[in-house]
Amino acid sequence: MNEVLLIILAYMIGSIPTSVIISKTQFNIDIRDYGSGNAGATNTFRVLGSKWGSFVMVLDMLKGLIAVKLALLLPYYITNEFERTNFQIGLGLAAVIGHIFPIWADFRGGKGVATLFGLIIAISPLTALSCVAVFLVVLYLTRFVSLSSILASMAFPVFILIIFNVDNIAYRIFAIAVALLVILTHQKNITRLLSGSENKVPIFKNRDKRKSRKSQQEFQ
């Protein structure tokens, strides 16, 4: 019974529509009426800029991290690492579902990547850092948050199954499910990436300007 209540609480935490709250309080708009229409960090980057996009991303990550830590409220899971990891995965997924289908925002949320990442940070910080490295490298090279998220999520099961060889079967299944979930929720982004119509986020502009000037000078 206590587990069920904590899972419900985790869903409620995940349902906090951070990007919607920020867009309405700071800009008097609903972020879901602009850009891709999603209430996530990527669309916030695109519509409101890198400052607010970063802020929303951190808050969304905290939702997953806090949800996972709810397991520590039950003494049984403090001393049972294997069972704790499995329960934490359940709590984290409840938060992710809350982010995608938030009860506080008409069930119209984001894609859950940042909240998923918060979950991974809480359970396996080293794996999270490895995924961050993949994300940042791709983001620096392309400025596509969607592509960075997709490739980082695909790297996640590689780290879990092969590089770190985690022996928890539930965690291994979860890692594969994460990659599939991110790919599934990014179908429109994948279509836009393939067609060349995906928007880049407004970061690394100075780098791009330097490259543009260098290319013009070489051309001249």
C-alpha positions in Angstrom: 0.0 0.0 0.0 2.8 2.4 0.9 4.5 1.6 -2.5 1.3 2.5 -4.4 1.0 5.8 -2.6 4.6 6.7 -3.4 4.1 5.8 -7.0 1.1 8.1 -7.1 3.1 10.8 -5.5 5.9 10.3 -8.0 3.4 10.7 -10.8 2.1 13.9 -9.2 5.7 15.3 -9.0 6.3 14.4 -12.6 3.1 16.1 -13.6 4.4 19.6 -12.4 4.4 21.4 -15.8 7.6 23.4 -15.3 7.8 24.8 -18.8 4.1 25.8 -18.8 4.5 27.6 -15.4 7.6 29.4 -16.6 6.1 30.5 -19.9 2.9 31.7 -18.3 4.5 33.5 -15.3 7.4 35.0 -17.2 6.1 35.6 -20.7 2.3 35.4 -20.3 2.1 32.6 -23.0 1.5 28.9 -23.0 4.7 27.2 -24.4 2.4 24.6 -25.9 1.0 27.1 -28.4 4.4 27.7 -29.9 7.2 25.8 -31.6 6.7 22.1 -31.5 3.8 22.4 -29.1 5.5 20.3 -26.5 5.8 21.3 -22.8 9.4 20.3 -22.5 12.9 21.7 -22.2 13.7 21.4 -25.9 10.7 23.5 -27.0 11.6 26.0 -24.2 15.1 26.3 -25.6 13.6 26.9 -29.0 10.9 29.4 -28.0 12.2 31.1 -24.9 16.0 30.8 -25.4 18.9 29.0 -23.7 18.5 30.6 -20.3 15.0 29.5 -19.7 15.5 26.2 -21.6 18.3 25.3 -19.3 16.3 26.3 -16.2 13.4 24.1 -17.3 15.7 21.2 -18.1 17.2 21.3 -14.6 13.8 21.4 -13.0 12.5 18.5 -15.1 15.6 16.5 -14.2 14.9 17.2 -10.5 11.4 15.8 -10.9 12.9 12.4 -11.9 15.6 12.5 -9.3 13.2 13.4 -6.4 10.7 10.8 -7.5 13.4 8.1 -7.3 14.5 9.2 -3.9 11.0 8.6 -2.5 12.1 5.0 -2.1 14.2 6.0 0.8 11.0 6.9 2.8 10.4 3.2 3.2 13.0 1.5 5.6 12.8 -1.8 3.7 14.3 -0.3 0.5 17.1 1.4 2.4 18.8 -1.9 3.2 17.8 -3.9 0.1 19.8 -2.6 -2.8 18.4 -4.9 -5.5 14.8 -4.3 -4.5 15.5 -0.6 -4.1 16.7 -0.3 -7.6 13.7 -2.0 -9.0 11.3 0.2 -7.0 13.2 3.3 -7.9 12.8 2.5 -11.6 9.1 2.2 -11.0 9.0 5.6 -9.2 11.1 7.2 -11.9 8.8 5.9 -14.7 5.8 7.2 -12.8 7.4 10.6 -12.8 8.2 10.3 -16.5 4.6 9.3 -17.3 3.5 12.3 -15.2 5.7 14.6 -17.3 4.3 13.2 -20.6 0.7 13.1 -19.4 0.6 15.8 -16.6 -2.6 15.8 -14.6 -2.0 19.5 -13.7 -1.8 20.5 -17.4 -4.6 18.7 -19.2 -2.4 15.7 -19.9 -0.4 17.6 -22.5 3.2 17.5 -21.5 6.7 17.0 -22.9 8.6 14.0 -24.0 10.2 13.0 -20.7 13.8 13.0 -21.7 15.0 15.3 -18.9 13.0 13.5 -16.3 14.3 10.2 -17.5 17.8 11.6 -17.1 17.1 12.7 -13.6 16.0 9.1 -12.9 19.3 7.8 -14.3 21.3 10.3 -12.3 19.7 9.1 -9.0 20.2 5.4 -9.7 23.5 5.4 -11.7 25.5 8.6 -11.7 28.4 7.2 -13.7 26.0 6.0 -16.5 24.3 9.4 -16.4 27.6 11.2 -16.9 28.5 9.0 -19.8 25.1 9.8 -21.4 25.7 13.5 -20.8 29.0 13.3 -22.6 27.2 11.8 -25.6 24.5 14.4 -25.5 26.9 17.3 -25.2 29.2 16.2 -28.0 26.2 15.7 -30.4 24.7 19.0 -29.3 28.0 20.9 -29.8 28.4 19.4 -33.3 24.8 19.7 -34.5 22.8 22.1 -32.1 19.9 19.6 -32.4 18.6 18.8 -28.9 16.3 16.2 -30.4 19.2 14.3 -32.1 21.3 14.7 -29.0 18.6 13.2 -26.8 18.0 10.3 -29.2 21.6 9.3 -29.5 22.2 9.7 -25.7 19.2 7.5 -25.1 20.5 4.9 -27.6 23.9 5.0 -25.8 22.2 4.3 -22.4 21.5 0.5 -23.0 25.0 0.2 -24.5 26.5 1.5 -21.3 24.3 -0.7 -19.1 24.4 -3.9 -21.1 28.0 -3.9 -22.5 30.3 -1.3 -21.0 29.3 -1.4 -17.3 27.6 -4.8 -17.7 25.0 -4.2 -15.0 23.6 -7.6 -13.8 20.1 -6.3 -12.6 17.7 -7.7 -15.2 15.1 -5.1 -14.5 17.6 -2.3 -15.1 18.8 -3.9 -18.3 15.2 -4.1 -19.6 14.6 -0.6 -18.4 17.6 0.7 -20.4 16.3 -0.9 -23.6 12.8 0.5 -22.9 14.2 4.0 -22.4 15.9 4.0 -25.8 12.7 2.7 -27.5 10.6 5.2 -25.6 12.7 8.2 -26.6 12.8 7.1 -30.2 9.0 6.6 -30.1 8.3 10.0 -28.6 10.6 11.7 -31.1 9.0 10.4 -34.3 8.2 13.9 -35.5 11.6 15.1 -34.8 13.2 12.2 -36.7 11.0 13.1 -39.7 12.1 16.7 -39.5 15.7 15.7 -39.1 15.5 13.5 -42.2 13.8 16.3 -44.2 16.2 19.0 -43.0 13.5 21.1 -41.3 14.4 20.5 -37.7 15.1 23.7 -35.8 18.5 24.2 -34.0 18.6 25.6 -30.5 20.0 29.1 -30.1 23.3 28.1 -28.5 26.9 28.0 -29.8 26.0 31.0 -32.0 29.4 32.5 -31.7 31.0 29.3 -32.9 28.7 29.2 -35.9 29.5 32.8 -36.7 33.2 32.1 -36.6 32.8 29.1 -38.9 30.7 31.2 -41.3 33.3 33.9 -41.4 36.1 31.4 -41.9 34.2 29.7 -44.8 33.6 33.1 -46.4 37.3 34.0 -46.1 38.3 30.7 -47.6 35.8 31.1 -50.4 37.1 34.6 -51.2 
